Amino acid sequence: MRIVFLLALALPVAATAACPPPPERSPRHIELMAAVAAAPDEMTARQHTNELWGIWAKAPDGTAQQILDRGMTRRASYDFVGALADFDKLIAYCPDYAEGYNQRAFVNFIREDYEAALLDLNRALALTPDHIGAIVGRALALIELGQHRAGQIALRKALLLNPWLPERNRITALPDREENDTQTDL
């Protein structure tokens, strides 16, 4: 009976265990970032980018991976409410894991809640400054919010990291300062 009682006390502690820190940047990540920037064509860049997505989407532990995978599956099946709930849970569990914020931003972008998406993209980029997908998402969210200059600057930053991005066709002349642009240097 005493063992059952002690086990009951230990289970909540295990269930609320802290997420381990995200892994340090791997040498392969560094190689891939350089390879994407120097890719000779779109297909090569896409192959390197796909491998980068594999790195970004590798959660710090099995619990986080399960939540991330479930959220991404829900998003892919247009269950945005369920996906947001999963990404909220992932962020609560692993607040230092950039992909949780990036994925929640993606869902909010699809839902056209660009302000919420931008908040999460800024947090993702604070954690992983060279996350190409988050930089592109931030650029597009800024553009949707009418901050064209800031969006174009962010898009140009993404293109420095991957000149073959499909969004390269969204580059326009850099507008003069706009009244609603609050960002100065990105």
GROMACS elastic network, one bead per residue, 0.5 to 0.9 nm:
[ bonds ]
;  ai    aj funct       b0    kb
    1     4     6  0.52159   500
    1     5     6  0.63828   500
    1     6     6  0.87896   500
    2     5     6  0.51013   500
    2     6     6  0.62263   500
    2     7     6  0.85505   500
    3     6     6  0.51101   500
    3     7     6  0.59859   500
    3     8     6  0.85039   500
    4     7     6  0.50414   500
    4     8     6  0.61240   500
    4     9     6  0.87042   500
    5     8     6  0.51063   500
    5     9     6  0.64222   500
    5    10     6  0.88073   500
    6     9     6  0.50891   500
    6    10     6  0.62411   500
    6    11     6  0.88033   500
    7    10     6  0.50252   500
    7    11     6  0.61945   500
    8    11     6  0.54713   500
    8    12     6  0.74776   500
    9    12     6  0.64330   500
    9    13     6  0.74259   500
   10    13     6  0.53315   500
   10    14     6  0.64440   500
   10    15     6  0.87984   500
   11    14     6  0.51479   500
   11    15     6  0.61240   500
   11    16     6  0.86615   500
   12    16     6  0.61604   500
   12    17     6  0.85320   500
   13    16     6  0.52600   500
   13    17     6  0.60587   500
   14    17     6  0.51143   500
   14    18     6  0.88523   500
   15    18     6  0.89338   500
   16    19     6  0.89101   500
   16    93     6  0.82486   500
   17    20     6  0.89933   500
   17    93     6  0.85464   500
   18    21     6  0.89855   500
   18    93     6  0.67254   500
   18    94     6  0.75786   500
   19    22     6  0.85188   500
   19    60     6  0.69963   500
   19    61     6  0.71048   500
   19    63     6  0.83618   500
   19    64     6  0.75217   500
   19    93     6  0.59074   500
   19    94     6  0.52265   500
   19    95     6  0.83412   500
   19    96     6  0.88357   500
   20    23     6  0.85786   500
   20    60     6  0.59646   500
   20    61     6  0.69137   500
   20    94     6  0.76364   500
   21    24     6  0.86044   500
   21    60     6  0.64267   500
   21    94     6  0.78196   500
   21    96     6  0.68445   500
   21    97     6  0.75735   500
   22    25     6  0.89488   500
   22    58     6  0.89625   500
   22    59     6  0.71690   500
   22    61     6  0.86221   500
   22    94     6  0.84713   500
   22    96     6  0.69403   500
   22    97     6  0.59098   500
   22    98     6  0.86791   500
   23    26     6  0.78742   500
   23    59     6  0.86782   500
   23    60     6  0.66387   500
   25    28     6  0.81960   500
   25    29     6  0.62961   500
   25    30     6  0.72712   500
   26    29     6  0.51524   500
   26    30     6  0.66182   500
   26    31     6  0.87687   500
   26    55     6  0.89207   500
   27    30     6  0.51460   500
   27    31     6  0.62231   500
   27    32     6  0.86502   500
   28    32     6  0.60429   500
   28    33     6  0.85709   500
   28    52     6  0.89192   500
   29    32     6  0.51193   500
   29    33     6  0.62022   500
   29    34     6  0.87427   500
   29    51     6  0.87176   500
   29    52     6  0.66793   500
   29    55     6  0.72665   500
   30    33     6  0.52385   500
   30    34     6  0.64566   500
   30    35     6  0.86708   500
   31    34     6  0.52814   500
   31    35     6  0.60952   500
   31    36     6  0.86755   500
   32    36     6  0.59877   500
   32    37     6  0.85077   500
   32    48     6  0.59371   500
   32    49     6  0.76010   500
   32    51     6  0.77650   500
   32    52     6  0.67771   500
   33    36     6  0.53054   500
   33    37     6  0.63557   500
   33    38     6  0.87581   500
   33    48     6  0.80087   500
   33    49     6  0.82717   500
   33    52     6  0.78744   500
   33   130     6  0.84418   500
   33   161     6  0.71139   500
   33   162     6  0.83026   500
   34    37     6  0.52469   500
   34    38     6  0.62713   500
   34    39     6  0.84953   500
   34   161     6  0.80343   500
   35    38     6  0.51544   500
   35    39     6  0.57247   500
   35    44     6  0.87087   500
   35    45     6  0.75287   500
   35    48     6  0.69315   500
   36    39     6  0.50548   500
   36    40     6  0.88197   500
   36    44     6  0.76641   500
   36    46     6  0.79513   500
   36    47     6  0.86350   500
   36    48     6  0.58609   500
   36    49     6  0.67192   500
   36   161     6  0.69100   500
   36   162     6  0.55394   500
   36   163     6  0.80180   500
   36   164     6  0.83887   500
   37    40     6  0.89594   500
   37    45     6  0.77752   500
   37   159     6  0.82855   500
   37   160     6  0.67304   500
   37   163     6  0.64731   500
   37   164     6  0.85146   500
   38    41     6  0.89110   500
   38    45     6  0.82289   500
   38   161     6  0.87111   500
   38   162     6  0.79296   500
   38   163     6  0.82786   500
   39    42     6  0.73415   500
   39    43     6  0.85738   500
   39    44     6  0.58815   500
   39    45     6  0.52403   500
   39    48     6  0.85341   500
   39   162     6  0.80059   500
   39   163     6  0.81362   500
   39   164     6  0.80088   500
   40    43     6  0.86304   500
   40    44     6  0.68807   500
   40    45     6  0.76234   500
   40   164     6  0.89943   500
   41    44     6  0.55866   500
   41    45     6  0.63531   500
   41    46     6  0.87375   500
   41   164     6  0.70489   500
   42    45     6  0.50692   500
   42    46     6  0.60380   500
   42    47     6  0.86736   500
   42   163     6  0.84610   500
   42   164     6  0.51822   500
   42   165     6  0.77299   500
   42   166     6  0.87534   500
   43    46     6  0.50526   500
   43    47     6  0.62973   500
   43    48     6  0.87951   500
   43   164     6  0.86236   500
   44    47     6  0.51726   500
   44    48     6  0.64137   500
   44    49     6  0.85805   500
   45    48     6  0.52232   500
   45    49     6  0.60101   500
   45    50     6  0.85424   500
   45   162     6  0.71938   500
   45   163     6  0.83914   500
   45   164     6  0.64539   500
   45   165     6  0.82083   500
   46    50     6  0.59928   500
   46    51     6  0.86198   500
   46   164     6  0.79611   500
   46   165     6  0.82779   500
   47    50     6  0.51872   500
   47    51     6  0.65096   500
   47    52     6  0.87992   500
   48    51     6  0.51961   500
   48    52     6  0.63172   500
   48    53     6  0.87981   500
   49    53     6  0.62062   500
   49    54     6  0.86480   500
   49   132     6  0.87519   500
   49   162     6  0.85688   500
   50    53     6  0.50829   500
   50    54     6  0.64747   500
   50    55     6  0.89317   500
   51    54     6  0.50137   500
   51    55     6  0.65800   500
   51    56     6  0.88584   500
   52    55     6  0.50284   500
   52    56     6  0.61985   500
   52    57     6  0.84767   500
   52   131     6  0.89838   500
   53    57     6  0.58598   500
   53    58     6  0.84886   500
   53   133     6  0.86213   500
   54    57     6  0.51926   500
   54    58     6  0.62725   500
   55    58     6  0.53284   500
   55    59     6  0.86419   500
   56    59     6  0.77072   500
   56    98     6  0.80401   500
   56    99     6  0.63834   500
   56   131     6  0.80477   500
   57    65     6  0.81160   500
   57    68     6  0.79265   500
   57    69     6  0.86970   500
   57    99     6  0.64054   500
   57   100     6  0.89061   500
   58    61     6  0.83418   500
   58    64     6  0.89903   500
   58    65     6  0.68221   500
   58    68     6  0.89765   500
   58    99     6  0.87052   500
   59    62     6  0.73103   500
   59    63     6  0.84339   500
   59    64     6  0.56298   500
   59    66     6  0.86142   500
   59    68     6  0.74703   500
   59    94     6  0.89366   500
   59    97     6  0.74524   500
   59    99     6  0.80352   500
   59   100     6  0.89071   500
   60    63     6  0.84362   500
   60    64     6  0.64576   500
   60    65     6  0.72465   500
   60    94     6  0.80520   500
   60    97     6  0.75558   500
   61    64     6  0.54392   500
   61    65     6  0.61191   500
   61    66     6  0.86803   500
   62    66     6  0.60779   500
   62    67     6  0.86706   500
   63    66     6  0.52038   500
   63    67     6  0.64114   500
   63    68     6  0.86815   500
   63    90     6  0.88685   500
   64    67     6  0.51645   500
   64    68     6  0.60616   500
   64    69     6  0.85115   500
   64    90     6  0.61453   500
   64    93     6  0.74178   500
   64    94     6  0.72129   500
   65    68     6  0.50499   500
   65    69     6  0.59516   500
   65    70     6  0.84189   500
   65    90     6  0.88114   500
   66    69     6  0.52358   500
   66    70     6  0.60979   500
   66    71     6  0.85532   500
   67    70     6  0.51953   500
   67    71     6  0.61039   500
   67    72     6  0.86042   500
   67    86     6  0.59241   500
   67    87     6  0.73292   500
   67    89     6  0.74984   500
   67    90     6  0.61070   500
   68    71     6  0.51370   500
   68    72     6  0.61465   500
   68    73     6  0.85707   500
   68    83     6  0.89404   500
   68    86     6  0.70499   500
   68    87     6  0.67861   500
   68    90     6  0.67246   500
   68    99     6  0.84143   500
   68   100     6  0.70880   500
   68   103     6  0.84035   500
   69    72     6  0.51265   500
   69    73     6  0.61068   500
   69    74     6  0.85656   500
   70    73     6  0.50640   500
   70    74     6  0.61253   500
   70    75     6  0.85613   500
   70    82     6  0.89313   500
   70    83     6  0.74972   500
   70    86     6  0.70914   500
   71    74     6  0.50545   500
   71    75     6  0.60909   500
   71    76     6  0.85726   500
   71    79     6  0.88543   500
   71    80     6  0.86920   500
   71    82     6  0.70058   500
   71    84     6  0.71758   500
   71    85     6  0.78275   500
   71    86     6  0.50828   500
   71    87     6  0.61624   500
   71    90     6  0.89451   500
   71   103     6  0.82597   500
   71   104     6  0.88193   500
   72    76     6  0.61132   500
   72    77     6  0.86418   500
   72    83     6  0.66702   500
   72    86     6  0.87292   500
   72    87     6  0.87493   500
   72   103     6  0.75598   500
   73    76     6  0.50849   500
   73    77     6  0.63391   500
   73    78     6  0.87506   500
   73    79     6  0.85425   500
   73    83     6  0.77956   500
   74    77     6  0.51007   500
   74    78     6  0.62725   500
   74    80     6  0.67136   500
   74    81     6  0.85198   500
   74    82     6  0.62294   500
   74    83     6  0.51191   500
   74    84     6  0.88860   500
   74    86     6  0.87370   500
   75    78     6  0.50033   500
   75    79     6  0.54433   500
   75    80     6  0.54625   500
   75    81     6  0.85861   500
   75    82     6  0.77682   500
   75    83     6  0.53073   500
   75    84     6  0.82848   500
   75   103     6  0.89831   500
   75   106     6  0.89940   500
   75   107     6  0.68633   500
   76    79     6  0.74955   500
   76    80     6  0.86746   500
   76    83     6  0.89249   500
   77    80     6  0.81965   500
   78    81     6  0.86043   500
   78    82     6  0.89634   500
   78    83     6  0.84220   500
   79    82     6  0.54216   500
   79    83     6  0.61055   500
   79    84     6  0.86374   500
   80    84     6  0.59465   500
   80    85     6  0.84463   500
   80   107     6  0.64359   500
   80   108     6  0.84444   500
   80   110     6  0.88276   500
   80   111     6  0.80489   500
   81    84     6  0.52247   500
   81    85     6  0.62510   500
   81    86     6  0.87377   500
   82    85     6  0.50616   500
   82    86     6  0.62646   500
   82    87     6  0.86926   500
   83    86     6  0.50958   500
   83    87     6  0.61620   500
   83    88     6  0.84872   500
   83   103     6  0.88263   500
   83   104     6  0.77148   500
   83   107     6  0.74640   500
   84    87     6  0.50611   500
   84    88     6  0.59314   500
   84    89     6  0.84294   500
   84   103     6  0.87010   500
   84   104     6  0.60607   500
   84   107     6  0.69986   500
   84   108     6  0.82267   500
   85    88     6  0.50958   500
   85    89     6  0.61853   500
   85    90     6  0.86337   500
   86    89     6  0.50074   500
   86    90     6  0.61107   500
   86    91     6  0.86296   500
   86   104     6  0.87657   500
   87    91     6  0.60521   500
   87    92     6  0.84433   500
   87   100     6  0.56956   500
   87   101     6  0.73737   500
   87   103     6  0.69742   500
   87   104     6  0.55908   500
   88    91     6  0.51994   500
   88    92     6  0.61504   500
   88    93     6  0.85874   500
   88   100     6  0.78680   500
   88   101     6  0.85330   500
   88   104     6  0.75036   500
   89    92     6  0.50953   500
   89    93     6  0.61330   500
   89    94     6  0.84640   500
   89   100     6  0.89441   500
   90    93     6  0.50687   500
   90    94     6  0.57659   500
   90    95     6  0.76634   500
   90    97     6  0.85696   500
   90   100     6  0.59859   500
   90   101     6  0.87393   500
   91    94     6  0.50156   500
   91    96     6  0.78164   500
   91    97     6  0.73449   500
   91    98     6  0.86769   500
   91    99     6  0.89169   500
   91   100     6  0.55659   500
   91   101     6  0.67847   500
   91   104     6  0.89845   500
   92    95     6  0.57662   500
   94    97     6  0.55322   500
   94    98     6  0.88013   500
   94   100     6  0.78306   500
   95    98     6  0.78623   500
   95   100     6  0.80155   500
   95   101     6  0.85659   500
   96   100     6  0.87704   500
   96   124     6  0.86880   500
   96   127     6  0.67601   500
   97   100     6  0.60692   500
   97   101     6  0.76200   500
   97   124     6  0.78040   500
   97   127     6  0.72623   500
   97   128     6  0.86876   500
   98   101     6  0.55024   500
   98   102     6  0.62848   500
   98   103     6  0.87669   500
   98   120     6  0.89696   500
   98   121     6  0.87307   500
   98   123     6  0.72760   500
   98   125     6  0.72540   500
   98   126     6  0.82112   500
   98   127     6  0.56272   500
   98   128     6  0.62532   500
   98   131     6  0.86962   500
   99   103     6  0.58884   500
   99   104     6  0.83438   500
   99   124     6  0.67197   500
   99   128     6  0.88620   500
   99   134     6  0.88511   500
  100   103     6  0.53689   500
  100   104     6  0.62257   500
  100   105     6  0.85555   500
  100   120     6  0.87647   500
  100   124     6  0.79060   500
  101   104     6  0.51528   500
  101   105     6  0.60092   500
  101   106     6  0.85766   500
  101   117     6  0.86337   500
  101   119     6  0.87648   500
  101   121     6  0.64829   500
  101   122     6  0.87428   500
  101   123     6  0.67631   500
  101   124     6  0.54576   500
  102   105     6  0.50328   500
  102   106     6  0.62219   500
  102   107     6  0.88699   500
  102   117     6  0.82341   500
  102   120     6  0.63438   500
  102   121     6  0.57181   500
  102   122     6  0.89868   500
  102   123     6  0.83511   500
  102   124     6  0.57689   500
  102   125     6  0.85961   500
  102   133     6  0.80189   500
  102   134     6  0.60386   500
  102   137     6  0.84427   500
  103   107     6  0.64633   500
  103   108     6  0.87037   500
  103   120     6  0.87046   500
  103   121     6  0.89965   500
  104   107     6  0.52180   500
  104   108     6  0.62788   500
  104   109     6  0.85774   500
  104   116     6  0.89097   500
  104   117     6  0.72541   500
  104   120     6  0.70525   500
  104   121     6  0.87764   500
  105   109     6  0.59504   500
  105   110     6  0.85678   500
  105   113     6  0.87748   500
  105   114     6  0.82536   500
  105   116     6  0.68853   500
  105   118     6  0.69369   500
  105   119     6  0.78658   500
  105   120     6  0.54081   500
  105   121     6  0.60995   500
  105   134     6  0.85364   500
  105   137     6  0.80099   500
  106   110     6  0.62463   500
  106   111     6  0.86140   500
  106   117     6  0.67256   500
  106   121     6  0.87312   500
  106   134     6  0.88106   500
  106   137     6  0.74614   500
  107   110     6  0.51421   500
  107   111     6  0.62568   500
  107   112     6  0.86328   500
  107   113     6  0.86832   500
  107   117     6  0.78281   500
  108   112     6  0.61259   500
  108   113     6  0.50622   500
  108   114     6  0.65917   500
  108   115     6  0.85085   500
  108   116     6  0.64004   500
  108   117     6  0.52277   500
  108   118     6  0.89686   500
  109   113     6  0.55922   500
  109   114     6  0.54146   500
  109   115     6  0.86174   500
  109   116     6  0.80181   500
  109   117     6  0.55760   500
  109   118     6  0.84894   500
  109   137     6  0.80822   500
  109   140     6  0.89223   500
  109   141     6  0.71300   500
  110   113     6  0.75776   500
  110   114     6  0.86412   500
  111   114     6  0.81362   500
  112   115     6  0.86592   500
  112   117     6  0.85120   500
  112   141     6  0.88962   500
  112   144     6  0.86946   500
  113   116     6  0.56386   500
  113   117     6  0.63113   500
  113   118     6  0.87653   500
  113   141     6  0.88803   500
  114   118     6  0.59625   500
  114   119     6  0.86385   500
  114   140     6  0.88490   500
  114   141     6  0.53360   500
  114   142     6  0.77379   500
  114   144     6  0.69988   500
  114   145     6  0.67181   500
  115   118     6  0.50817   500
  115   119     6  0.63823   500
  115   120     6  0.88607   500
  115   141     6  0.75237   500
  115   142     6  0.85745   500
  115   145     6  0.75667   500
  116   119     6  0.52477   500
  116   120     6  0.65096   500
  116   121     6  0.86791   500
  117   120     6  0.53002   500
  117   121     6  0.60642   500
  117   122     6  0.86004   500
  117   137     6  0.81865   500
  117   138     6  0.78085   500
  117   141     6  0.70245   500
  118   122     6  0.60402   500
  118   123     6  0.85829   500
  118   137     6  0.80194   500
  118   138     6  0.58958   500
  118   139     6  0.89981   500
  118   141     6  0.61629   500
  118   142     6  0.74084   500
  119   122     6  0.52843   500
  119   123     6  0.64498   500
  119   124     6  0.87953   500
  120   123     6  0.50542   500
  120   124     6  0.61040   500
  120   125     6  0.85754   500
  121   125     6  0.60947   500
  121   126     6  0.85015   500
  121   134     6  0.56888   500
  121   135     6  0.75109   500
  121   137     6  0.70788   500
  121   138     6  0.58600   500
  122   125     6  0.51701   500
  122   126     6  0.61620   500
  122   127     6  0.87787   500
  122   134     6  0.81728   500
  122   135     6  0.86979   500
  122   138     6  0.73877   500
  123   127     6  0.64464   500
  123   128     6  0.86414   500
  124   127     6  0.52322   500
  124   128     6  0.60033   500
  124   129     6  0.76092   500
  124   131     6  0.79017   500
  124   134     6  0.68516   500
  125   130     6  0.70787   500
  125   131     6  0.65665   500
  125   134     6  0.66148   500
  125   135     6  0.72417   500
  126   129     6  0.57456   500
  128   131     6  0.56240   500
  128   134     6  0.88536   500
  129   132     6  0.84115   500
  129   134     6  0.86789   500
  129   135     6  0.81966   500
  130   133     6  0.87776   500
  130   134     6  0.82955   500
  130   135     6  0.75316   500
  130   158     6  0.83957   500
  130   161     6  0.77864   500
  131   134     6  0.54092   500
  131   135     6  0.62696   500
  131   136     6  0.87798   500
  131   158     6  0.87831   500
  132   135     6  0.50596   500
  132   136     6  0.61878   500
  132   137     6  0.85058   500
  132   157     6  0.89809   500
  132   158     6  0.58638   500
  132   159     6  0.86653   500
  132   161     6  0.69973   500
  132   162     6  0.76211   500
  133   136     6  0.51914   500
  133   137     6  0.60476   500
  133   138     6  0.85079   500
  133   158     6  0.82560   500
  134   138     6  0.59635   500
  134   139     6  0.85057   500
  135   138     6  0.50599   500
  135   139     6  0.62030   500
  135   140     6  0.87140   500
  135   154     6  0.64910   500
  135   155     6  0.71473   500
  135   157     6  0.76343   500
  135   158     6  0.58473   500
  136   139     6  0.50133   500
  136   140     6  0.62181   500
  136   141     6  0.85473   500
  136   151     6  0.88662   500
  136   154     6  0.71228   500
  136   155     6  0.59036   500
  136   157     6  0.86739   500
  136   158     6  0.60531   500
  136   159     6  0.87316   500
  136   165     6  0.88556   500
  136   167     6  0.77317   500
  137   140     6  0.51781   500
  137   141     6  0.60471   500
  137   142     6  0.85297   500
  137   155     6  0.88672   500
  138   141     6  0.50869   500
  138   142     6  0.60888   500
  138   143     6  0.85827   500
  138   151     6  0.72537   500
  138   154     6  0.70813   500
  138   155     6  0.82455   500
  139   142     6  0.52336   500
  139   143     6  0.62883   500
  139   144     6  0.87264   500
  139   148     6  0.86259   500
  139   150     6  0.73089   500
  139   152     6  0.65369   500
  139   153     6  0.76104   500
  139   155     6  0.52192   500
  139   156     6  0.87957   500
  139   158     6  0.84992   500
  140   143     6  0.50555   500
  140   144     6  0.61529   500
  140   145     6  0.85922   500
  140   151     6  0.62762   500
  140   152     6  0.85494   500
  140   154     6  0.86234   500
  140   155     6  0.77693   500
  140   167     6  0.89751   500
  141   144     6  0.50355   500
  141   145     6  0.61647   500
  141   146     6  0.87373   500
  141   147     6  0.86035   500
  141   151     6  0.74279   500
  142   145     6  0.50304   500
  142   146     6  0.64278   500
  142   147     6  0.50754   500
  142   148     6  0.65628   500
  142   149     6  0.85417   500
  142   150     6  0.65745   500
  142   152     6  0.85036   500
  142   154     6  0.86282   500
  143   146     6  0.51311   500
  143   147     6  0.51811   500
  143   149     6  0.78895   500
  143   150     6  0.76371   500
  143   152     6  0.75260   500
  144   147     6  0.73291   500
  144   148     6  0.79661   500
  144   151     6  0.85930   500
  145   148     6  0.79726   500
  146   149     6  0.86917   500
  146   151     6  0.85888   500
  146   178     6  0.88668   500
  146   180     6  0.73500   500
  146   181     6  0.81600   500
  147   150     6  0.56010   500
  147   151     6  0.60544   500
  147   152     6  0.86253   500
  147   178     6  0.72402   500
  147   179     6  0.87830   500
  147   180     6  0.63104   500
  147   181     6  0.52883   500
  147   182     6  0.82372   500
  147   183     6  0.87945   500
  148   152     6  0.59679   500
  148   153     6  0.85240   500
  148   174     6  0.80196   500
  148   175     6  0.69967   500
  148   178     6  0.78208   500
  148   181     6  0.78550   500
  149   152     6  0.51437   500
  149   153     6  0.62182   500
  149   154     6  0.86592   500
  149   173     6  0.89742   500
  149   174     6  0.59273   500
  149   175     6  0.54156   500
  149   176     6  0.70875   500
  149   177     6  0.67082   500
  149   178     6  0.71423   500
  149   181     6  0.71837   500
  150   153     6  0.51070   500
  150   154     6  0.62047   500
  150   155     6  0.85877   500
  150   174     6  0.89968   500
  150   177     6  0.89928   500
  150   181     6  0.67263   500
  150   182     6  0.84386   500
  150   183     6  0.65013   500
  150   184     6  0.77858   500
  150   185     6  0.83907   500
  150   186     6  0.74256   500
  151   154     6  0.51186   500
  151   155     6  0.60845   500
  151   156     6  0.86023   500
  152   156     6  0.61450   500
  152   157     6  0.86153   500
  152   170     6  0.83789   500
  152   171     6  0.65404   500
  152   172     6  0.72063   500
  152   173     6  0.82167   500
  152   174     6  0.64213   500
  152   175     6  0.83832   500
  153   156     6  0.51533   500
  153   157     6  0.63382   500
  153   158     6  0.88317   500
  153   174     6  0.76983   500
  153   185     6  0.87990   500
  153   186     6  0.71543   500
  154   157     6  0.50068   500
  154   158     6  0.63687   500
  154   159     6  0.87363   500
  154   186     6  0.67783   500
  155   158     6  0.50621   500
  155   159     6  0.62686   500
  155   160     6  0.87824   500
  155   167     6  0.79758   500
  155   168     6  0.78408   500
  155   170     6  0.82396   500
  155   171     6  0.72609   500
  156   160     6  0.63645   500
  156   161     6  0.89302   500
  156   163     6  0.89473   500
  156   168     6  0.84328   500
  156   171     6  0.76144   500
  157   160     6  0.52253   500
  157   161     6  0.68567   500
  157   162     6  0.89276   500
  157   186     6  0.86455   500
  158   161     6  0.52474   500
  158   162     6  0.62285   500
  158   163     6  0.77353   500
  158   165     6  0.80988   500
  159   164     6  0.71928   500
  159   165     6  0.66837   500
  159   167     6  0.86627   500
  159   168     6  0.70187   500
  160   163     6  0.59069   500
  162   165     6  0.58956   500
  163   166     6  0.89970   500
  163   168     6  0.73170   500
  164   167     6  0.83201   500
  164   168     6  0.69115   500
  165   168     6  0.55027   500
  165   169     6  0.85703   500
  166   169     6  0.67862   500
  166   170     6  0.85738   500
  167   170     6  0.53646   500
  167   171     6  0.76489   500
  168   171     6  0.57612   500
  169   172     6  0.82377   500
  171   174     6  0.83555   500
  172   175     6  0.82443   500
  175   178     6  0.75840   500
  177   180     6  0.85934   500
  177   181     6  0.68842   500
  178   181     6  0.52889   500
  178   182     6  0.86324   500
  179   182     6  0.79239   500
  181   184     6  0.77776   500
  183   186     6  0.69752   500
